[in-house]
């Protein structure tokens, strides 16, 4: 393990308490007691499910599988292994007919466009079930993905809360292993499973392990591009490329900007409630 990755290791017991407490607090403040999430069969959604169960109990966490016709059968089985291990209520809602209603109108549609449609339809499905189930939608994206812009606005980023979005991919792996996520999920190649043979790292053009180290130096340690390259022995052009991605995709990590015309503007001066005692409590 590199020295940088070693510095990035987390206290898994403490992280579990913080993240499960975060989920419990957010759900309770909404006046609810349940949550739901899309379970893809990958490590991020599996970890999110384990944390949600820690926070709310298995009967209160709904796992939803939303395969497209090209989705891997192995991913469905991996998701099922999490459902069985945790004893989760679950639904399987195929999105093929929904997606193809639009995709088939454009024969030359790129895989990226198709993937964005699938991601957004999955979020439509989750929010429909949020009403039926009476629970908050949990995100399953990690910090590496968010910083690199490897997410879809109003797709996988359109959720009520993000439990693992401050964990780099290597930290997700560490925590998932500590919580007992099934081994096949821990070792499989990361994939959004949007088309046959698709993997995250092939699409990005570099490994998560490398990206994690560079991002940690640039973001958490506030190194300059040159300092990060020197500290990690990385190619400066590669570090600069990563940093350009972070800057270019900043808009994906914020709510839509609100034009300020008053003394207290949402997203500017009105960021949180001073006295948040719950849905039916006193608010100021």
N, C-alpha and C positions, 0 to 999 in steps of 0.2 A: 504494500500500500504506500502511496506517495505521502510525503510529509503534509501536503495540503489536505488530502483526503482524511488523514489522521486527525488534523485539526477540526475537520468538519463533523466528526463523530459526535453523536448526541447521547444524552442520558435518556435511555428509552423509557424508563419508569416515569421520570418527570415529564417527558413529552407526552406520554399517554394520559397522565393526569391533566395536563394543561389542555390538550386537544379534546379529550372527552368532556372536560368541564366547559370548554368553549361551546361545544355542540349542545350540551344540556342547558346552558345559560341562554343561548340564542333561541332554542326551541321554546323554553319556558317563558321567556319574555314576549314571545309572539302569542302566548295564550294557548299553545298547543302542547302535545306530549308525544308527537310522532314525527318521523322523518322518512324520506324515501330517497333513493338514488338509483342511477343507472349502473348496472353491474355488467361490465364488459367481459370479464374474465382476465383482465390485466391487473397488475400489482397496485396501481393507484386506486382503482375503485374497490379492490379487495381490502386494502388497508382502511379506506374510508368506511367500509361496512363494519370492520372490526371495531373501529373507534366509535361508530354510532351505536353499536350494541353495548359497548362499555358505558356509553353515556345514557342510553335510553332503555336498554333491554331488548332482546331479540324480537319479542312480539310487537314492538313499536317501530320497527325498521322494515320498510318494504323495499325489496330488491326487484328491479325491473330489468329484464333482458330485452333488448330491442334490435334483433338481427335484421340485416339486409340480406338479400339473396346471395351475395358474394361473401358474406361473413363466414369466418372459419367455424367449422363444427367443433373444433377443439376449444375455441373460446367459449362456446356455449357450455361445454362440459366443465371447463375450468370455473366458470361462473356458478355452475350447479354445485361444484365441490365446496364453494364458499357458502352457498345457501344451505347445504346439508350440514356443514361443519358448525355453522352458527344457529341453525334452526330458524331461518328467516322465512316470513311470509314472502311470496314472490309471484310475479306475473311475467309472462313472455308475450310481448306485443310486437310482431313483425312490422317493419316499416316499409317493406318492398313496394306494396301497392301505392302507398302515400308518396314515396319518393319518385317512383316511375311515372306517376301522373304528370310530373314536371319534367323529369329527365328525358322521357321519350319524345318530348316536343322539340328537343334540341339534339339531333343525332351527333353533332360534333362537340358535345359538351366535354370539357376536360375532367380528369379525375379530381382535380381540386374543387371545381364547381360541384361535382357530385358529392364529394365528401362534405362540403359545407351544407348542402341540402340535407344530407343524412344527419349531421350534427344538430342542425336546427330543428328537424322533425323529431329527433329524440328529446330535445328540450320541450317542444310542444307537447309531446306525449307525457313527459314527466310532470309538467304543470297541470295537465288535465287530470292526471292521477293524484296530484297534490290536493285538488279539490275533493275528489272522490274518497281519498284516504284520510284527508284531514291532517296533513303533515307538511313540513318544510322540505324543499328540495335541497339536498346536499351536493356541493360540487366535489369533483374528484381529481382536479388538476393540481399539479405540483409547481413548485417555484421555478424550476428550470424551464418548463413549458411556458409559463407566464412571462418570464423575462425575455425569452426568445420569440414571443409572439406566436408560439405553436398552439394556437387555440382559435376557436371560431366565436366571434361576437354573436350574442344571442343564440349560441349553440352551447358548447360545453362550458363557456364562461358565464352563461345566463342563469345563475342560481341564486338561492337565498343566502347561502353562506359557504365559505371555502375552508374546510377544516385542515387541509394539508398543503395549502398554497404558500406556506412559508417553510416548506421542507424541500430541499434539493432532491433530485432523483436518488442519489446515493443514500440520503437520509431516509427516504421512503423505503428503500430496500432494507436498511438497518432496522427500522421500526417494524416493518412487516414481518421480518424474520423473528424479531423478539415477541411479537404477538401471535405467532403460530400460523401465519398465512401458509396455505399448502405449498409444498416445495416446487411442483411444476410451474406455479405462477411466479415464484421467486426467480426462477432461472430462465423463463421464456424471453424471447426478444420482444422489447416494447413495441406495440403496434396499436394504432387507432382502429385497425380492422375495417378500413373503409373500402379497400379493394384487395383483390387476391394478391398475396405476396408483399403487401405494403408493410414496411417497418418504419418506425420513427427515425432511427438513425440513418437509414438509407435516404430517407427524404430530406433530413437535415444536412447530411453530408459530413457528419462528425459524430463521435460517440457522446453519450450523456456523461460518461466519466470525465472526459476532457472538458466538456462544456461546464460541468459543475465546478471544477477547479478554477477555471477562468472567471466564471460569474461570481464565485465566492470572493475572489480577490478584488474584482471590479466593484461589486455591489456592497458586500458585507464589510470588506476591509478598506473600501474607498481608494484603491490604488488607481493610478493613471494607467493608460494602456501600456506605456513603456515600462512602468514599474511592475505591472502584472506579468508582462512578458519576461522580464529579467528574473523576477522572483520564482516563477514556475518553470523557467527554461522553455517557454513557448515561443513560437514564431510570432513576431510583432504584428505581421499582417493578419494572421488568424485572430489574434486578440482584438485588433481593430475591427475586423469583420463582425465578431461577436458583439462588440460594444455598439456598432452601428445598428445591428438587429434590435438590441435592447432599446435604443433611442427611437428607432423608427416605429416600434410597436408599443410605445408608451400609451397611445390612445386606447389600446385594447385593455389596459389595466385600470382605467378610470371610468367613472360614470360619465355620461354625456355632459359636457360643460354647460353651465347655466349662465346666461348673460346677467351681470349684476346691475340692478337698478334700485335696490332697497338697502336698508341697514343690515338686515340679516338674510343672507342668500343661501339657499340650499347648496351644499358642496363648497361654500366659501367660508361663511361665518357661522352658519347653522350646520354643524357637523355631527352632533350627537345631542341627546336629551340630558339636561343636567340632573333631573330626578326621574330616572327610569325605574319605576317600581312594578312594571308589568302592564299588561294590556288594559286592566281595569283599575290601575292605580292612578295616583296624581301625577300629571305630567306638567313640566314647566319649561 
